[in-house]
Amino acid sequence: MLKVNLICVGRPNEKYYAEAAGEYIKRLGAYCALKVTEVAESRLPLSPSPGDIKRALEREGSPIISALPRSGPVIALCAEGEAMTSESLAAYIAARMLEGKSSLTFIVGSSFGLSPEVKAAADTRLSLSPMCFAHSLARVMLLEQLYRCMSINAGGKYNK
C-alpha cells in the first residue's frame, strides 16, 4: 500500500477545517497509509518585516527537513509550483508507483509559504491555484485532491 506523508506547518485554526480534513483522512484510509505530521508555526507580529518572515520560515523549515522520509518523492505546495489538473496529479502519483516508489510526501507551509531550503529539498513544486488560500484550507484542498486522485487511479466514480 502506498504511504503518503503530509507535513503541515501549524494546525487547522477552525473546527470546520479540522473536521473536513478528518473526513478526507478517513476516506484516504481505503487507498493509502496516510501520516500527518504537524510542525509548529512561528508567531509573527501583525506587520512582519521581510527579515521577520525570513527567520520564521527558517525556524519552520528545520523541523520540516528533519521530518522528511529518506525515500520517495517530495512535493512542496507553493505559489510558483506547477498547476496540475486532478487527472494529471493522479497520473503523476500512478507514475511514481509504477517506478516502484512506495511513498510520497506533500508539504503545506504556513501563511508565508516555505523556506527556500524546503523548496530546494522538494522534487516537485505543486500549485493548487494562482489564488491565495488560508493554509488550513489548502490542507483540506490537498487532502480532497489526494482522495480524488486515488479514486481516479482505482477507477472509482468520485471524480465523475
Secondary structure as UniProt FT lines:
FT   STRAND          2..9
FT   HELIX           15..28
FT   TURN            29..31
FT   STRAND          32..39
FT   HELIX           50..67
FT   STRAND          74..83
FT   HELIX           86..98
FT   TURN            99..100
FT   STRAND          103..108
FT   TURN            111..112
FT   HELIX           116..121
FT   STRAND          124..127
FT   HELIX           135..153
FT   TURN            154..155
FT   TURN            158..159
//
